[in-house]
Amino acid sequence: MSLDYGKKISDFLELYYTLESATPFQKFMYSTRLSFCICLELAKSQYLGNTTSFEKICNLVPKSFGSRATIQNILNMGLKNSFFIKVQSKMDKRVQDIKVNEEHLKYVEIWIKMHTGIFDPAVTVEKEKKVS
């Protein structure tokens, strides 16, 4: 059994280390826990047909992951590198919504396909903990 776990860890590390040759968006997405969460929060909103602004991101991401200033810096870096785009909110003209650029959203779809099933057991256990 432990040999199987060792092999799985080895395979994971081999894949993880290939991020050295990853695209700029992949490097950005995986650069920190906060940047990873921001990319997924933005993508989630797009897939659900919702909008996301700086304020919404600040409310969604746990404060322990990063400050408002750090969130702003990550969003600015994503915008500067064209990983994200700004669009004027249809609900409030004073608000700029932020989206993942469609080209990079395709990588998020690949990420979802690669990880489908992997996190299911962990999510199930956490949901059961909350019910108990």
C-alpha positions in Angstrom: 0.0 0.0 0.0 2.7 2.5 0.9 4.5 1.8 -2.4 1.4 2.8 -4.2 1.2 6.1 -2.2 4.9 6.7 -2.9 4.4 6.2 -6.6 1.3 8.5 -6.6 3.4 11.2 -4.8 6.2 10.7 -7.3 3.9 11.1 -10.2 2.3 14.2 -8.7 5.7 15.8 -8.0 6.9 15.0 -11.6 3.8 16.8 -12.9 4.2 19.6 -10.5 7.8 20.2 -11.4 6.8 20.5 -15.1 5.3 23.8 -14.1 8.8 25.2 -14.8 7.9 25.0 -18.5 4.3 26.1 -17.9 2.6 28.9 -19.8 2.8 32.4 -18.2 -0.9 32.1 -17.1 -0.2 28.7 -15.4 2.8 30.1 -13.6 0.7 33.1 -12.5 -2.3 30.9 -11.4 0.0 28.6 -9.3 2.3 31.2 -8.0 0.6 31.6 -4.6 -2.4 30.1 -2.8 -4.1 33.5 -3.2 -3.6 33.9 -6.9 -4.9 30.3 -7.4 -8.0 31.1 -5.4 -8.6 34.4 -7.2 -8.3 32.7 -10.7 -10.8 30.0 -9.6 -13.2 32.5 -8.0 -13.2 34.6 -11.2 -13.7 31.5 -13.4 -16.4 30.2 -11.1 -18.4 33.4 -11.5 -18.0 33.4 -15.2 -19.2 29.8 -15.5 -22.2 30.6 -13.2 -23.1 33.6 -15.3 -22.3 36.0 -12.4 -20.1 39.0 -12.3 -17.1 39.6 -10.0 -15.6 42.9 -8.9 -12.7 43.7 -6.6 -15.0 44.1 -3.7 -16.7 40.7 -4.3 -13.4 39.0 -4.5 -12.3 40.6 -1.2 -15.5 39.2 0.4 -15.2 35.7 -1.1 -11.6 35.0 -0.3 -10.8 34.3 3.4 -8.9 37.2 5.0 -6.2 34.7 6.2 -5.3 34.1 2.5 -4.3 37.8 1.9 -5.1 41.4 2.5 -7.2 43.7 0.3 -3.9 45.3 -1.0 -2.5 41.9 -1.9 -5.7 40.9 -3.7 -5.5 44.2 -5.6 -1.9 43.6 -6.5 -2.7 40.1 -7.9 -5.7 41.5 -9.9 -3.5 44.3 -11.2 -0.8 41.9 -12.3 -3.4 39.7 -14.0 -4.8 42.7 -15.8 -1.4 43.9 -16.8 -0.5 40.5 -18.3 -3.9 40.2 -20.0 -4.8 37.1 -18.0 -7.9 39.1 -16.8 -10.0 41.7 -18.4 -12.2 44.5 -17.0 -15.7 45.1 -18.2 -18.1 47.8 -17.0 -20.8 46.4 -14.7 -24.2 46.3 -16.3 -25.8 46.7 -12.9 -23.7 49.6 -11.6 -21.7 51.8 -14.0 -19.3 52.8 -11.3 -18.1 49.2 -10.9 -15.6 47.4 -13.0 -16.2 43.6 -13.2 -13.2 41.4 -13.7 -13.1 38.2 -15.8 -10.6 35.6 -16.8 -9.5 36.2 -20.5 -11.3 33.6 -22.6 -8.0 32.2 -23.9 -6.9 31.5 -20.3 -10.3 30.3 -19.2 -9.7 27.3 -21.5 -6.8 26.3 -19.2 -9.2 26.4 -16.2 -11.4 24.0 -18.1 -8.4 21.7 -18.6 -7.6 22.0 -14.9 -11.2 21.0 -14.0 -11.0 18.0 -16.2 -7.6 16.9 -14.8 -8.9 17.2 -11.2 -12.4 15.8 -11.6 -12.8 13.1 -9.1 -9.7 13.9 -7.2 -11.2 16.2 -4.7 -14.6 14.5 -4.5 -13.7 12.3 -1.4 -12.3 15.3 0.5 -15.4 17.5 -0.3 -17.7 14.7 0.8 -15.8 14.3 4.1 -16.0 18.0 4.8 -19.7 18.1 4.0 -20.3 15.2 6.4 -18.4 16.9 9.1 -20.6 20.0 8.8 -23.8 17.9 9.0 -22.6 16.0 12.1 
